[in-house]
């Protein structure tokens, strides 16, 4: 659906047009004035959100995180606009269009997530992160879909077809722990826990989108699909998207290595090209029918690791500041945008049971996700690298739902007939507001109760990195491995060994080939805290 169709639909379902009457189009001058007023209100809300967020951070008021404050600002302004006689042409500038979200707001947020990853804790826990993000999200989606379907069969809630239940399970499994991560930073949480929550949330978004689109395709062509083909199709999409992102990242590294753009009079061109590559990766994947989220995420990881060192010093400073700024603006705007649209959209509150039991089911599904995957990860890790139970509890608690689930739910309004999408959208809206406000506001208390505060997250890195973060550095003992009675466990340990050997491959071959300098020392010593998807923190050390 194009932007014009989405805008027309939004105008049709807005409260101002519920009586079915069609408002006459405004005059060109009036329309331009309405656009100016709409943009002015958006800028005012952004300014208010940043100022309020700074005040809350400064006074360490963790019961209202920045993302929650932005959501509340959008909600309040939306309610005021809803009860006022605001012109329809002004309201149209605030309608949440999923195309605008996916094409313009989401790419800089996801790219910054990959670009700012702290490589050592992330890749040392990469196996666990992939397990939680891919296998765990799949488990959560299936469990949620089955429970919602069974709840409909026994008349606990509104009944939906099974495939639509799986679509709901897929979209509601997209976590967005922005508020949790910001408090993790402020209070100083273990680096491994941060890496798990951060990495799982980034890959989880891509997984949820791929699952939702796959289930939507199954619904459209239900006759010729089976479960095995659904899995194959998803794996093809994920692998193809990852390959596209890595390929674009490597091409950019070679371009900047050999093009000689790092001289004074070409730095503007250098910066322009660097900014364009992420969007090229995203649009390439979308044009090929793949996942742009997966593609741009891995482009960010590769460009930071290889391309970034080929830039001049001034271009490096510009690129870091630019994407940090862009992602912060996009993140804040998304929550304001979402809050305003929640207040303005037409909701179906007649199925309260669907909302209530959906909340219970996603809590159960999140637990099935985290604790089953945590068990599998600990099964193949040596004793000194086990993930503690308190970290698994924190990971389970951090499963907020945010803009990704909201955007997919809004898309389901157009994808599903007979009001089913409207029911899913209303339930998702309630879940997003409750999790962001309640869980986000209680995160500080949760961290203190689990005793995971002050575990060395923001301390100087260097030597203390290995001491304070005991399950980061992989260590394998041949005697322990040979004495293991489990053949599967031995195979998985061999896989972990091969993953660890990637560091040597990267240092000896990939880095010299794709960069103009080896940068071994930098890679060994650089362990900065990743800038979150809120983008407000830099590691010290």
RODO-2510 file (C-alpha; in nm, 4 decimals, decimal comma):
residues 541
     n   res          X          Y          Z
     1     x     0,0000     0,0000     0,0000
     2     x     0,1402     0,3391    -0,0990
     3     x     0,1740     0,6421     0,1192
     4     x    -0,1255     0,8087    -0,0457
     5     x    -0,3467     0,5067     0,0222
     6     x    -0,2306     0,4889     0,3831
     7     x    -0,2960     0,8591     0,4339
     8     x    -0,6415     0,8270     0,2793
     9     x    -0,7223     0,5315     0,5037
    10     x    -0,5982     0,7170     0,8100
    11     x    -0,8207     1,0107     0,7187
    12     x    -1,1160     0,7763     0,6828
    13     x    -1,0771     0,6133     1,0253
    14     x    -0,9855     0,9278     1,2146
    15     x    -1,2446     1,0429     1,4705
    16     x    -1,3204     1,3493     1,2663
    17     x    -1,4548     1,1313     0,9845
    18     x    -1,6386     0,8550     1,1698
    19     x    -1,9764     0,9739     1,0441
    20     x    -1,8766     0,8832     0,6905
    21     x    -1,8826     1,2383     0,5585
    22     x    -1,6023     1,3406     0,3290
    23     x    -1,4438     1,6724     0,4149
    24     x    -1,3759     1,8985     0,1211
    25     x    -1,0074     1,9267     0,0331
    26     x    -0,8511     2,2406     0,1764
    27     x    -0,7255     2,5182    -0,0439
    28     x    -0,3546     2,5006    -0,1361
    29     x    -0,2652     2,7917     0,0903
    30     x    -0,4662     2,6468     0,3774
    31     x    -0,3048     2,3063     0,3294
    32     x     0,0436     2,4585     0,3449
    33     x    -0,0492     2,6442     0,6636
    34     x    -0,1855     2,3220     0,8187
    35     x     0,1392     2,1426     0,7289
    36     x     0,3397     2,4179     0,8969
    37     x     0,1289     2,3967     1,2129
    38     x     0,1576     2,0174     1,2202
    39     x     0,5367     2,0230     1,1833
    40     x     0,5600     2,2997     1,4439
    41     x     0,3694     2,0871     1,6956
    42     x     0,5962     1,7904     1,6244
    43     x     0,9087     1,9998     1,6810
    44     x     0,7618     2,1381     2,0054
    45     x     0,6931     1,7861     2,1318
    46     x     1,0451     1,6757     2,0382
    47     x     1,1982     1,9697     2,2255
    48     x     0,9775     1,9032     2,5281
    49     x     1,0663     1,5348     2,5228
    50     x     1,4429     1,5969     2,5113
    51     x     1,4272     1,8602     2,7872
    52     x     1,2062     1,6447     3,0076
    53     x     1,4300     1,3432     2,9472
    54     x     1,7354     1,5450     3,0503
    55     x     1,5641     1,6625     3,3693
    56     x     1,4560     1,3082     3,4573
    57     x     1,8076     1,1745     3,3944
    58     x     1,9692     1,4513     3,5934
    59     x     1,7481     1,3866     3,8967
    60     x     1,7801     1,0068     3,8555
    61     x     1,4028     0,9640     3,8426
    62     x     1,3866     0,6089     3,7054
    63     x     1,0111     0,5660     3,7523
    64     x     0,9511     0,7643     3,4330
    65     x     1,2183     0,6774     3,1727
    66     x     1,2711     0,8956     2,8667
    67     x     1,0826     0,6667     2,6289
    68     x     0,7872     0,6542     2,8668
    69     x     0,7922     1,0349     2,8950
    70     x     0,7907     1,0698     2,5154
    71     x     0,5007     0,8265     2,4876
    72     x     0,3067     1,0176     2,7527
    73     x     0,3678     1,3507     2,5768
    74     x     0,2298     1,2079     2,2544
    75     x    -0,0686     1,0577     2,4378
    76     x    -0,1543     1,3837     2,6158
    77     x    -0,1262     1,5969     2,3022
    78     x    -0,3266     1,3371     2,1089
    79     x    -0,6063     1,3391     2,3665
    80     x    -0,6159     1,7195     2,3616
    81     x    -0,6287     1,7219     1,9815
    82     x    -0,8975     1,4558     1,9862
    83     x    -1,1339     1,6534     2,2090
    84     x    -1,0619     1,9843     2,0396
    85     x    -1,1818     2,1070     1,7023
    86     x    -0,8386     2,0679     1,5428
    87     x    -0,8632     2,0669     1,1666
    88     x    -0,8480     1,7333     0,9896
    89     x    -0,5655     1,8560     0,7659
    90     x    -0,3475     1,9209     1,0733
    91     x    -0,4310     1,5844     1,2278
    92     x    -0,3258     1,4091     0,9081
    93     x     0,0344     1,5078     0,9824
    94     x     0,0255     1,2991     1,3004
    95     x    -0,1255     0,9777     1,1711
    96     x     0,1148     0,6853     1,2183
    97     x     0,1969     0,5475     0,8723
    98     x     0,3781     0,2152     0,8870
    99     x     0,5476     0,2934     0,5529
   100     x     0,6991     0,6111     0,6987
   101     x     0,8079     0,4162     1,0067
   102     x     0,9694     0,1290     0,8150
   103     x     1,1306     0,3385     0,5407
   104     x     1,2498     0,6492     0,7262
   105     x     1,2433     0,6131     1,1053
   106     x     1,3523     0,2538     1,1567
   107     x     1,6642     0,2346     0,9319
   108     x     1,8773     0,4910     1,1244
   109     x     1,7792     0,3301     1,4570
   110     x     1,8751    -0,0211     1,3461
   111     x     2,1927     0,0923     1,1689
   112     x     2,3076     0,2781     1,4792
   113     x     2,2393    -0,0358     1,6813
   114     x     2,4783    -0,2353     1,4630
   115     x     2,7250     0,0503     1,4169
   116     x     2,7632     0,1136     1,7898
   117     x     2,7879    -0,2481     1,9005
   118     x     3,0666    -0,3114     2,1456
   119     x     3,2367    -0,5934     1,9571
   120     x     3,3985    -0,7953     2,2347
   121     x     3,1021    -0,8557     2,4685
   122     x     2,8618    -0,8866     2,1762
   123     x     3,0571    -1,1421     1,9752
   124     x     3,1722    -1,3290     2,2871
   125     x     2,8040    -1,3840     2,3632
   126     x     2,6995    -1,4069     1,9983
   127     x     2,5900    -1,7708     2,0211
   128     x     2,3628    -1,6943     2,3156
   129     x     2,2283    -1,3786     2,1501
   130     x     2,1416    -1,5642     1,8287
   131     x     1,9795    -1,8420     2,0304
   132     x     1,7578    -1,6000     2,2222
   133     x     1,6802    -1,3812     1,9205
   134     x     1,6089    -1,6469     1,6576
   135     x     1,5129    -1,9688     1,8347
   136     x     1,3653    -1,7832     2,1330
   137     x     1,1541    -1,5466     1,9249
   138     x     1,0301    -1,8402     1,7202
   139     x     0,9332    -2,0250     2,0399
   140     x     0,7612    -1,7149     2,1818
   141     x     0,5679    -1,6577     1,8590
   142     x     0,4467    -2,0170     1,8321
   143     x     0,3578    -2,0432     2,2036
   144     x     0,1674    -1,7129     2,1944
   145     x    -0,0173    -1,8072     1,8760
   146     x    -0,1163    -2,1513     2,0078
   147     x    -0,2318    -2,0142     2,3441
   148     x    -0,4372    -1,7396     2,1780
   149     x    -0,5947    -1,9953     1,9455
   150     x    -0,6747    -2,2342     2,2331
   151     x    -0,8114    -1,9419     2,4348
   152     x    -1,0512    -1,8707     2,1495
   153     x    -1,1555    -2,2360     2,1273
   154     x    -1,2560    -2,2477     2,4957
   155     x    -1,4286    -1,9081     2,4716
   156     x    -1,1861    -1,7257     2,7009
   157     x    -1,1289    -1,4619     2,4354
   158     x    -1,2214    -1,3514     2,0861
   159     x    -1,1592    -1,6371     1,8430
   160     x    -0,9228    -1,5884     1,5491
   161     x    -0,8138    -1,8333     1,2771
   162     x    -0,4953    -2,0229     1,3608
   163     x    -0,2726    -1,8473     1,1043
   164     x    -0,3915    -1,5081     1,2265
   165     x    -0,3109    -1,6145     1,5824
   166     x     0,0411    -1,6973     1,4646
   167     x     0,0628    -1,3555     1,2971
   168     x    -0,0351    -1,1950     1,6268
   169     x     0,2208    -1,4098     1,8083
   170     x     0,4898    -1,2992     1,5627
   171     x     0,4252    -0,9267     1,5878
   172     x     0,3772    -0,9219     1,9653
   173     x     0,7088    -1,1069     2,0135
   174     x     0,9006    -0,8020     1,8858
   175     x     1,0644    -0,6606     2,1989
   176     x     1,1836    -0,3020     2,2309
   177     x     1,3600    -0,2608     2,5688
   178     x     1,4714     0,0992     2,5134
   179     x     1,3607     0,2075     2,8590
   180     x     1,5254    -0,0931     3,0235
   181     x     1,8582    -0,0382     2,8470
   182     x     1,8707     0,3301     2,9377
   183     x     1,8291     0,2396     3,3063
   184     x     2,0850    -0,0406     3,2684
   185     x     2,3325     0,2276     3,1660
   186     x     2,2468     0,4687     3,4442
   187     x     2,2642     0,2108     3,7237
   188     x     2,5649     0,0202     3,5910
   189     x     2,4670    -0,3358     3,5013
   190     x     2,6843    -0,6320     3,4072
   191     x     2,8297    -0,5990     3,0579
   192     x     2,7227    -0,9499     2,9608
   193     x     2,3624    -0,8918     3,0651
   194     x     2,3629    -0,5656     2,8714
   195     x     2,5034    -0,7404     2,5640
   196     x     2,2380    -1,0136     2,5856
   197     x     1,9458    -0,7720     2,6207
   198     x     2,0817    -0,5322     2,3588
   199     x     2,1753    -0,7948     2,1006
   200     x     1,8561    -0,9955     2,1475
   201     x     1,6398    -0,6862     2,1028
   202     x     1,8131    -0,5850     1,7792
   203     x     1,8028    -0,9278     1,6123
   204     x     1,4602    -0,9938     1,7613
   205     x     1,3060    -0,7086     1,5605
   206     x     1,4332    -0,8537     1,2350
   207     x     1,3150    -1,2008     1,3347
   208     x     0,9663    -1,0778     1,4267
   209     x     0,9252    -0,8895     1,0977
   210     x     1,0392    -1,1911     0,8968
   211     x     0,8037    -1,4222     1,0873
   212     x     0,5098    -1,1845     1,0486
   213     x     0,5638    -1,1475     0,6752
   214     x     0,6082    -1,5227     0,6357
   215     x     0,2849    -1,5953     0,8239
   216     x     0,1052    -1,3281     0,6239
   217     x     0,2232    -1,4948     0,3044
   218     x     0,1098    -1,8338     0,4345
   219     x    -0,2343    -1,6863     0,5048
   220     x    -0,2561    -1,5506     0,1505
   221     x    -0,1460    -1,8810    -0,0067
   222     x    -0,2593    -2,1274     0,2566
   223     x    -0,3306    -2,4124     0,0174
   224     x     0,0202    -2,4891    -0,1011
   225     x     0,2218    -2,4220     0,2122
   226     x     0,3324    -2,6594     0,4853
   227     x     0,5216    -2,5976     0,8057
   228     x     0,8538    -2,7168     0,6663
   229     x     0,8337    -2,4806     0,3699
   230     x     0,7526    -2,1926     0,6045
   231     x     1,0762    -2,2596     0,7951
   232     x     1,2753    -2,2895     0,4725
   233     x     1,1287    -1,9655     0,3385
   234     x     1,2129    -1,7836     0,6596
   235     x     1,5710    -1,9141     0,6669
   236     x     1,6155    -1,8132     0,3034
   237     x     1,4934    -1,4622     0,3803
   238     x     1,7128    -1,4251     0,6879
   239     x     2,0261    -1,5677     0,5239
   240     x     1,9723    -1,3651     0,2071
   241     x     1,9207    -1,0428     0,4032
   242     x     2,2296    -1,1037     0,6144
   243     x     2,4370    -1,1791     0,3036
   244     x     2,3147    -0,8600     0,1347
   245     x     2,4046    -0,6517     0,4395
   246     x     2,7491    -0,8054     0,4820
   247     x     2,8153    -0,7747     0,1081
   248     x     2,7270    -0,4041     0,0989
   249     x     2,9442    -0,3485     0,4065
   250     x     3,2438    -0,5189     0,2449
   251     x     3,1940    -0,3262    -0,0800
   252     x     3,1923     0,0020     0,1125
   253     x     3,5131    -0,0983     0,2930
   254     x     3,6929    -0,1698    -0,0350
   255     x     3,5634     0,1515    -0,1919
   256     x     3,6903     0,3710     0,0891
   257     x     4,0177     0,1785     0,1060
   258     x     4,1125     0,2274    -0,2594
   259     x     3,9203     0,5387    -0,3700
   260     x     4,1520     0,7788    -0,1870
   261     x     3,8748     1,0008    -0,0513
   262     x     4,0460     1,0733     0,2816
   263     x     4,2077     1,3962     0,1649
   264     x     4,0926     1,7403     0,2734
   265     x     3,9039     1,8542    -0,0349
   266     x     3,7091     1,5258    -0,0696
   267     x     3,5932     1,4760     0,2887
   268     x     3,2478     1,6075     0,2089
   269     x     3,2121     1,3439    -0,0645
   270     x     3,3485     1,0821     0,1740
   271     x     3,0849     1,1627     0,4368
   272     x     2,8026     1,1680     0,1811
   273     x     2,8953     0,8247     0,0458
   274     x     2,9288     0,6787     0,3948
   275     x     2,5802     0,8002     0,4875
   276     x     2,4255     0,6604     0,1681
   277     x     2,5560     0,3035     0,1981
   278     x     2,3267     0,1999     0,4883
   279     x     2,0158     0,3178     0,3027
   280     x     2,1416     0,1441    -0,0114
   281     x     2,1653    -0,1809     0,1861
   282     x     1,8175    -0,1379     0,3352
   283     x     1,6457    -0,0545     0,0068
   284     x     1,8345    -0,3279    -0,1806
   285     x     1,7023    -0,5922     0,0581
   286     x     1,3489    -0,4516     0,0485
   287     x     1,3582    -0,4394    -0,3316
   288     x     1,4631    -0,8051    -0,3440
   289     x     1,1787    -0,9069    -0,1129
   290     x     1,4152    -0,9653     0,1803
   291     x     1,4344    -0,8049     0,5246
   292     x     1,5834    -0,4566     0,5195
   293     x     1,6154    -0,4640     0,8993
   294     x     1,8491    -0,7656     0,8937
   295     x     2,0442    -0,6215     0,6026
   296     x     2,1076    -0,2766     0,7495
   297     x     2,1928    -0,4249     1,0898
   298     x     2,4764    -0,6349     0,9488
   299     x     2,5820    -0,3483     0,7233
   300     x     2,6238    -0,1395     1,0379
   301     x     2,8320    -0,4091     1,2073
   302     x     3,0593    -0,4583     0,9035
   303     x     3,0960    -0,0851     0,8265
   304     x     3,1959    -0,0082     1,1843
   305     x     3,4498    -0,2893     1,1939
   306     x     3,6062    -0,2405     0,8486
   307     x     3,4865     0,0705     0,6634
   308     x     3,5108     0,3113     0,9557
   309     x     3,8895     0,2775     0,9900
   310     x     3,9311     0,3701     0,6196
   311     x     3,7787     0,7141     0,6770
   312     x     3,9722     1,0274     0,7597
   313     x     3,9673     1,1365     1,1234
   314     x     3,7244     1,4227     1,0652
   315     x     3,4898     1,1965     0,8672
   316     x     3,4983     0,9408     1,1483
   317     x     3,3908     1,2060     1,3965
   318     x     3,1157     1,3260     1,1647
   319     x     2,9820     0,9750     1,0952
   320     x     2,9676     0,8808     1,4632
   321     x     2,7971     1,2070     1,5612
   322     x     2,5581     1,2051     1,2641
   323     x     2,4176     0,8549     1,3146
   324     x     2,4033     0,9060     1,6904
   325     x     2,2012     1,2249     1,6380
   326     x     1,9788     1,0729     1,3700
   327     x     1,8938     0,7642     1,5754
   328     x     1,8200     0,9720     1,8877
   329     x     1,5807     1,1957     1,6945
   330     x     1,4144     0,8980     1,5253
   331     x     1,3786     0,7042     1,8510
   332     x     1,2233     0,9968     2,0372
   333     x     0,9965     1,0837     1,7465
   334     x     0,8754     0,7231     1,7202
   335     x     0,7499     0,7215     2,0797
   336     x     0,5834     1,0637     2,0432
   337     x     0,4397     0,9573     1,7077
   338     x     0,3118     0,6334     1,8570
   339     x     0,1577     0,7998     2,1638
   340     x    -0,0254     1,0566     1,9521
   341     x    -0,1598     0,7954     1,7150
   342     x    -0,2764     0,5715     2,0004
   343     x    -0,4952     0,8590     2,1200
   344     x    -0,6223     0,9400     1,7703
   345     x    -0,6867     0,5945     1,6220
   346     x    -1,0166     0,4105     1,6369
   347     x    -0,9922     0,1139     1,8739
   348     x    -1,2059    -0,1930     1,9320
   349     x    -1,2452    -0,2134     2,3107
   350     x    -1,5338    -0,4615     2,2962
   351     x    -1,2964    -0,7606     2,3349
   352     x    -1,1428    -0,6859     2,6743
   353     x    -1,0905    -1,0571     2,7359
   354     x    -0,8638    -1,0768     2,4322
   355     x    -0,6441    -0,8017     2,5777
   356     x    -0,6352    -0,9486     2,9299
   357     x    -0,5505    -1,3039     2,8309
   358     x    -0,3067    -1,1894     2,5613
   359     x    -0,1024    -1,0157     2,8303
   360     x    -0,0935    -1,3374     3,0356
   361     x    -0,0043    -1,5465     2,7309
   362     x     0,2870    -1,3253     2,6213
   363     x     0,4284    -1,3375     2,9764
   364     x     0,4155    -1,7177     2,9633
   365     x     0,5623    -1,7229     2,6108
   366     x     0,8447    -1,4872     2,7107
   367     x     0,9300    -1,7185     3,0000
   368     x     0,9276    -2,0204     2,7670
   369     x     1,1578    -1,8286     2,5331
   370     x     1,4149    -1,7071     2,7865
   371     x     1,4414    -2,0009     3,0246
   372     x     1,4381    -2,2757     2,7615
   373     x     1,7017    -2,0985     2,5521
   374     x     1,9002    -2,0167     2,8668
   375     x     1,8999    -2,3864     2,9549
   376     x     2,0264    -2,4797     2,6075
   377     x     2,3012    -2,2154     2,6173
   378     x     2,4188    -2,3217     2,9632
   379     x     2,4113    -2,6847     2,8525
   380     x     2,6972    -2,6248     2,6076
   381     x     2,8899    -2,3630     2,8043
   382     x     3,1632    -2,4525     3,0542
   383     x     3,0951    -2,3844     3,4211
   384     x     3,2817    -2,0531     3,4245
   385     x     3,0611    -1,9156     3,1438
   386     x     2,7153    -2,0104     3,2679
   387     x     2,4464    -1,7420     3,2444
   388     x     2,3240    -1,6826     3,6019
   389     x     1,9563    -1,7321     3,6814
   390     x     1,9248    -1,3692     3,7904
   391     x     2,0407    -1,2563     3,4451
   392     x     1,7804    -1,4803     3,2815
   393     x     1,5134    -1,3272     3,5063
   394     x     1,6282    -0,9767     3,4073
   395     x     1,6205    -1,0780     3,0384
   396     x     1,2676    -1,2140     3,0824
   397     x     1,1517    -0,8952     3,2577
   398     x     1,3036    -0,6695     2,9899
   399     x     1,0699    -0,7938     2,7154
   400     x     0,8814    -0,4679     2,6609
   401     x     0,6766    -0,4188     2,3482
   402     x     0,7253    -0,0986     2,1550
   403     x     0,7155     0,0692     1,8170
   404     x     0,7925    -0,2427     1,6129
   405     x     0,4964    -0,4371     1,7525
   406     x     0,2764    -0,1284     1,7148
   407     x     0,3731    -0,0765     1,3488
   408     x     0,3154    -0,4423     1,2601
   409     x    -0,0195    -0,4378     1,4422
   410     x    -0,1225    -0,1288     1,2482
   411     x    -0,0261    -0,3108     0,9304
   412     x    -0,2441    -0,6044     1,0364
   413     x    -0,5465    -0,3710     1,0291
   414     x    -0,5004    -0,3586     0,6510
   415     x    -0,3913    -0,7228     0,6151
   416     x    -0,6706    -0,8963     0,8088
   417     x    -1,0461    -0,8791     0,7336
   418     x    -1,3650    -0,8656     0,9410
   419     x    -1,2253    -0,6504     1,2194
   420     x    -0,9663    -0,9111     1,3203
   421     x    -0,6812    -0,6696     1,2531
   422     x    -0,8584    -0,4012     1,4556
   423     x    -0,8849    -0,6392     1,7529
   424     x    -0,5152    -0,7257     1,7260
   425     x    -0,4240    -0,3586     1,6954
   426     x    -0,6222    -0,2626     2,0076
   427     x    -0,4687    -0,5450     2,2100
   428     x    -0,1185    -0,4526     2,0931
   429     x    -0,1790    -0,0866     2,1791
   430     x    -0,2814    -0,1775     2,5341
   431     x     0,0183    -0,4099     2,5727
   432     x     0,2631    -0,1465     2,4456
   433     x     0,1337     0,1236     2,6822
   434     x     0,1265    -0,1091     2,9837
   435     x     0,4724    -0,2555     2,9292
   436     x     0,6443     0,0751     2,8498
   437     x     0,4887     0,2608     3,1430
   438     x     0,4673    -0,0117     3,4090
   439     x     0,7628    -0,2387     3,3338
   440     x     0,9832     0,0501     3,2209
   441     x     0,9070     0,2428     3,5382
   442     x     0,9795    -0,0537     3,7645
   443     x     1,3048    -0,1614     3,5994
   444     x     1,5250     0,0079     3,8598
   445     x     1,3450    -0,1735     4,1403
   446     x     1,3744    -0,5011     3,9482
   447     x     1,7491    -0,4635     3,8997
   448     x     1,8006    -0,3932     4,2694
   449     x     1,5803    -0,6877     4,3699
   450     x     1,7783    -0,9226     4,1431
   451     x     2,1070    -0,7749     4,2720
   452     x     2,2480    -0,7114     3,9263
   453     x     2,3231    -0,3421     3,9846
   454     x     2,6840    -0,2312     3,9851
   455     x     2,8325    -0,5447     3,8265
   456     x     3,1065    -0,3572     3,6451
   457     x     2,9162    -0,2339     3,3405
   458     x     3,0585     0,1171     3,3321
   459     x     3,3969     0,0540     3,4880
   460     x     3,7252     0,0933     3,3049
   461     x     3,7762    -0,1868     3,0626
   462     x     4,1319    -0,3036     3,0019
   463     x     4,2299    -0,5697     3,2543
   464     x     3,9193    -0,5391     3,4695
   465     x     3,7114    -0,6446     3,1711
   466     x     3,8147    -1,0077     3,2059
   467     x     3,7922    -1,0023     3,5857
   468     x     3,4549    -0,8371     3,6329
   469     x     3,2846    -1,0169     3,3454
   470     x     3,3581    -1,3778     3,4130
   471     x     3,1581    -1,5426     3,1348
   472     x     3,2802    -1,3291     2,8458
   473     x     3,6122    -1,4849     2,7516
   474     x     3,5657    -1,8335     2,6037
   475     x     3,7794    -2,0984     2,7675
   476     x     3,7783    -2,4597     2,6575
   477     x     3,9485    -2,7494     2,8263
   478     x     4,0288    -3,0561     2,6203
   479     x     4,0118    -3,2940     2,9174
   480     x     3,6709    -3,1635     3,0173
   481     x     3,5511    -3,1975     2,6601
   482     x     3,6806    -3,5521     2,6179
   483     x     3,5195    -3,6610     2,9455
   484     x     3,1794    -3,5364     2,8377
   485     x     2,9380    -3,8186     2,7669
   486     x     2,7178    -3,6190     2,5362
   487     x     2,8062    -3,6326     2,1688
   488     x     2,5762    -3,3360     2,0921
   489     x     2,7433    -3,1315     2,3623
   490     x     3,0855    -3,2049     2,2138
   491     x     2,9664    -3,1017     1,8678
   492     x     2,8260    -2,7763     2,0029
   493     x     3,1517    -2,7057     2,1841
   494     x     3,3378    -2,7616     1,8587
   495     x     3,1079    -2,5058     1,6991
   496     x     3,1923    -2,2588     1,9768
   497     x     3,5605    -2,3250     1,9161
   498     x     3,5238    -2,2504     1,5463
   499     x     3,3385    -1,9299     1,6334
   500     x     3,6237    -1,8305     1,8603
   501     x     3,8718    -1,8993     1,5787
   502     x     3,6900    -1,6363     1,3704
   503     x     3,8821    -1,3756     1,5709
   504     x     4,2105    -1,5095     1,4340
   505     x     4,0665    -1,5264     1,0808
   506     x     3,9501    -1,1677     1,1093
   507     x     4,2818    -1,0436     1,2480
   508     x     4,5032    -1,2292     1,0020
   509     x     4,3048    -1,2063     0,6779
   510     x     3,9851    -0,9998     0,6764
   511     x     4,1123    -0,6869     0,8510
   512     x     4,4299    -0,6542     0,6378
   513     x     4,2267    -0,7127     0,3193
   514     x     3,9407    -0,4719     0,3851
   515     x     4,1182    -0,1980     0,5783
   516     x     4,4208     0,0181     0,5165
   517     x     4,5616    -0,0647     0,8606
   518     x     4,5624    -0,3784     1,0704
   519     x     4,4118    -0,2178     1,3769
   520     x     4,4819    -0,5245     1,5923
   521     x     4,5621    -0,3213     1,8972
   522     x     4,2467    -0,1180     1,8625
   523     x     4,0276    -0,4230     1,8280
   524     x     4,1900    -0,5950     2,1236
   525     x     4,1618    -0,3007     2,3562
   526     x     3,8441    -0,1363     2,2364
   527     x     3,5501    -0,2446     2,4472
   528     x     3,3149     0,0472     2,4596
   529     x     2,9649     0,0255     2,5900
   530     x     2,7295     0,0202     2,2928
   531     x     2,5167     0,3275     2,2439
   532     x     2,1656     0,2094     2,2944
   533     x     1,8797     0,2565     2,0589
   534     x     1,8110     0,5596     2,2730
   535     x     2,1694     0,6676     2,1994
   536     x     2,2620     0,8591     2,5132
   537     x     2,5715     0,6953     2,6590
   538     x     2,9349     0,6427     2,5767
   539     x     3,1565     0,3973     2,7546
   540     x     3,4474     0,5248     2,9585
   541     x     3,7932     0,3796     2,9493
***
